[in-house]
């Protein structure tokens, strides 16, 4: 049997999504120079829009370059995202400039107040937890280094609890159709805004629901046209910077169901399918042994303390943030997902993410100037 690959721990001190906003909005600004992993041409820009294409990993981009000629023609390369490679955690690191261990939205489903809360929905079993767990108390840091940056995103996200948590202090600018995104960005630049943040989630949605194939290719073409439209409407001297929060792995029906013997050691579960946290019923070492025996061929088995020591979530993870995690995690390196009956949605996901494989960790950081 071939040896398991090594998890790709995010490079938080180097080429990482959490460093984008500090590089652009820090004390010196982008015109004074940028890290060597930032595309060079942004130094020349008078205005910048940062576009997050949710779910577009670097590996998938390389495999589909012929489908996305505009994106493929931009300058730049790959950087790492965060751990877990999941939207709630990564978007929070992008907007705050902090590691997961610092901002505390350290997964898709985390323990808050003794419950496992779905951070994107801010809910438990469909029941809203905004009053019980106020977003401003759970994630205390302002977005964009405290600047009132315009955020151009779907209208329905503007007032969500998750937006309140990871976009605090920003100025929501909602759109109802993706064709409006470039128009809204141009309006912000015409109003002399130096920096605009924009979000588009179509690639992630289609990958989850349809997997890689014709529907995915069609969505990539749509995202590529969106990028082309943005470049077309940018005023002279403005730049577009494109990144993503994570990549994807096609899992399909490769769902691993825990055995009754394993569940005998488990008091509960959190996280997500490719980064599944198990909460020990009693003895953590017994849980580790059971997970190694049952899932060790397809996953990296790590305790919470091991991950913190290996800096999966950054250099600092305060105790109150660590308490939001489980005791032991199965982090998939094979194209599988680990079932949790409480982690459900309207349909079975075809593509998933969360783990630390190349397909999930590496994301693009690409730039283009106004035409």
NORPE-V461007 format. One record per residue. N is the residue number from 1. RES is the residue in one small letter. PHI is phi in degrees with one decimal (none if undefined). Layout:
# NORPE-V461007
n->(N	N)
res->(RES	RES)
phi->(PHI	PHI)
This chain:
# NORPE-V461007
n->(1	2	3	4	5	6	7	8	9	10	11	12	13	14	15	16	17	18	19	20	21	22	23	24	25	26	27	28	29	30	31	32	33	34	35	36	37	38	39	40	41	42	43	44	45	46	47	48	49	50	51	52	53	54	55	56	57	58	59	60	61	62	63	64	65	66	67	68	69	70	71	72	73	74	75	76	77	78	79	80	81	82	83	84	85	86	87	88	89	90	91	92	93	94	95	96	97	98	99	100	101	102	103	104	105	106	107	108	109	110	111	112	113	114	115	116	117	118	119	120	121	122	123	124	125	126	127	128	129	130	131	132	133	134	135	136	137	138	139	140	141	142	143	144	145	146	147	148	149	150	151	152	153	154	155	156	157	158	159	160	161	162	163	164	165	166	167	168	169	170	171	172	173	174	175	176	177	178	179	180	181	182	183	184	185	186	187	188	189	190	191	192	193	194	195	196	197	198	199	200	201	202	203	204	205	206	207	208	209	210	211	212	213	214	215	216	217	218	219	220	221	222	223	224	225	226	227	228	229	230	231	232	233	234	235	236	237	238	239	240	241	242	243	244	245	246	247	248	249	250	251	252	253	254	255	256	257	258	259	260	261	262	263	264	265	266	267	268	269	270	271	272	273	274	275	276	277	278	279	280	281	282	283	284	285	286	287	288	289	290	291	292	293	294	295	296	297	298	299	300	301	302	303	304	305	306	307	308	309	310	311	312	313	314	315	316	317	318	319	320	321	322	323	324	325	326	327	328	329	330	331	332	333	334	335	336	337	338	339	340	341	342	343	344	345	346	347	348	349	350	351	352	353	354	355	356	357	358	359	360	361	362	363	364	365	366	367	368	369	370	371)
res->(x	x	x	x	x	x	x	x	x	x	x	x	x	x	x	x	x	x	x	x	x	x	x	x	x	x	x	x	x	x	x	x	x	x	x	x	x	x	x	x	x	x	x	x	x	x	x	x	x	x	x	x	x	x	x	x	x	x	x	x	x	x	x	x	x	x	x	x	x	x	x	x	x	x	x	x	x	x	x	x	x	x	x	x	x	x	x	x	x	x	x	x	x	x	x	x	x	x	x	x	x	x	x	x	x	x	x	x	x	x	x	x	x	x	x	x	x	x	x	x	x	x	x	x	x	x	x	x	x	x	x	x	x	x	x	x	x	x	x	x	x	x	x	x	x	x	x	x	x	x	x	x	x	x	x	x	x	x	x	x	x	x	x	x	x	x	x	x	x	x	x	x	x	x	x	x	x	x	x	x	x	x	x	x	x	x	x	x	x	x	x	x	x	x	x	x	x	x	x	x	x	x	x	x	x	x	x	x	x	x	x	x	x	x	x	x	x	x	x	x	x	x	x	x	x	x	x	x	x	x	x	x	x	x	x	x	x	x	x	x	x	x	x	x	x	x	x	x	x	x	x	x	x	x	x	x	x	x	x	x	x	x	x	x	x	x	x	x	x	x	x	x	x	x	x	x	x	x	x	x	x	x	x	x	x	x	x	x	x	x	x	x	x	x	x	x	x	x	x	x	x	x	x	x	x	x	x	x	x	x	x	x	x	x	x	x	x	x	x	x	x	x	x	x	x	x	x	x	x	x	x	x	x	x	x	x	x	x	x	x	x	x	x	x	x	x	x	x	x	x	x	x	x	x	x	x	x	x	x	x	x	x	x	x	x	x	x	x	x	x	x)
phi->(none	-64.6	-66.4	-66.7	-66.1	-94.5	-62.6	-91.4	-75.1	-56.3	-90.7	-63.8	-90.5	-129.6	-76.9	-145.8	-58.5	-69.8	-92.0	-65.6	-63.3	-59.3	-67.7	-88.4	-113.4	-66.1	-54.6	-89.6	69.7	-74.7	-72.3	-85.9	118.3	-133.1	-57.7	-67.3	-89.8	-88.7	-52.7	-58.9	-68.1	-67.8	-60.4	-83.0	-77.5	-88.1	-138.9	-136.5	-112.5	-99.0	-105.3	-99.9	-97.0	-56.3	89.5	-91.0	-75.9	-62.3	-61.9	-66.5	-62.1	-65.4	-75.8	-127.9	-58.6	-68.1	-85.4	-125.1	-62.7	-68.6	-63.4	-63.2	-86.3	-76.7	-89.5	136.1	-166.2	-87.4	-132.8	-97.3	-97.4	-114.4	-117.9	-66.6	-82.6	-137.7	-58.3	-58.6	-73.6	-68.8	-61.1	-65.4	-70.1	-62.1	-77.8	-90.7	74.8	-115.3	-76.2	-57.3	-65.9	-87.8	-79.2	89.8	-86.5	-98.6	167.2	-75.5	-128.0	-125.0	-86.4	-133.9	58.7	81.1	-120.4	-92.7	-100.9	-76.3	-68.4	-64.9	-93.9	51.8	-145.8	-126.4	51.9	81.4	-97.5	-63.1	-119.9	-63.7	-76.6	-69.9	-130.7	-56.0	-53.7	-68.7	-84.8	-81.8	-126.9	-93.2	-97.3	-71.3	-80.2	55.1	56.6	86.0	-87.6	-81.3	-77.5	-66.2	-116.6	-96.3	-148.8	-54.3	-54.1	-69.4	-89.3	-60.5	-107.5	-71.9	-64.9	-64.4	-62.4	-60.4	-75.2	-107.4	-123.8	-58.7	89.8	-84.3	-113.7	-69.4	-131.3	-86.8	-126.1	-103.5	-135.3	-61.7	-63.5	-81.3	-57.3	-61.6	-63.5	-66.6	-62.4	-60.9	-61.2	-66.6	-67.5	-65.9	-88.6	70.6	-73.3	-77.9	-140.5	-131.3	-110.7	-132.6	-133.7	-136.2	-109.2	-64.4	-62.1	-62.7	-61.7	-68.4	-60.5	-60.1	-85.1	-116.2	76.0	-86.0	161.8	-61.5	-65.6	-64.8	-59.9	-63.0	-68.1	-61.5	-62.8	-64.6	-63.4	-66.2	-65.3	-61.5	-63.5	-62.1	-63.9	-62.5	-60.6	-68.9	-95.8	-63.6	-71.1	-54.6	87.1	-91.4	-125.0	-108.8	-117.3	-112.7	-143.3	-147.2	-94.6	-174.0	-101.8	-142.8	-129.0	-80.3	-105.4	61.4	-97.0	-82.4	-100.3	-99.8	-100.7	-65.5	-76.7	-61.2	-64.2	-65.3	-64.8	-62.6	-96.5	-112.2	-90.7	-178.4	-132.7	-148.8	73.6	-147.1	-57.4	-105.2	-145.9	-92.4	-88.3	-116.6	-99.0	-69.2	-71.4	-148.8	-91.4	-66.5	-62.1	-66.4	-64.8	-57.6	-62.2	-66.6	-68.1	-59.4	-67.3	-91.2	-119.1	-62.5	-76.2	-118.5	-141.2	-83.3	-101.0	-135.5	-79.6	-57.7	-64.8	-61.3	-63.3	-63.9	-63.3	-84.6	62.7	-61.5	-108.5	109.2	-73.1	-127.5	-135.6	-59.5	-53.9	-67.3	-81.1	-59.1	-67.9	-82.6	-100.7	-84.9	-89.0	-140.9	-120.9	-104.0	-111.7	-68.9	-107.2	-89.4	-77.8	-133.8	-135.4	-101.4	-73.6	-138.3	-56.0	-80.8	-102.8	-127.1	-147.6	-70.9	-157.5	-71.7	-80.5	-87.6	-99.5	-139.6	-155.6	132.3	-85.9	-115.4	-90.6	-55.4	-63.3	-103.2	-84.8	-84.6	-130.8	-79.0	-134.5	-127.7	-137.0	-145.5	-102.9	-56.9	-81.9)
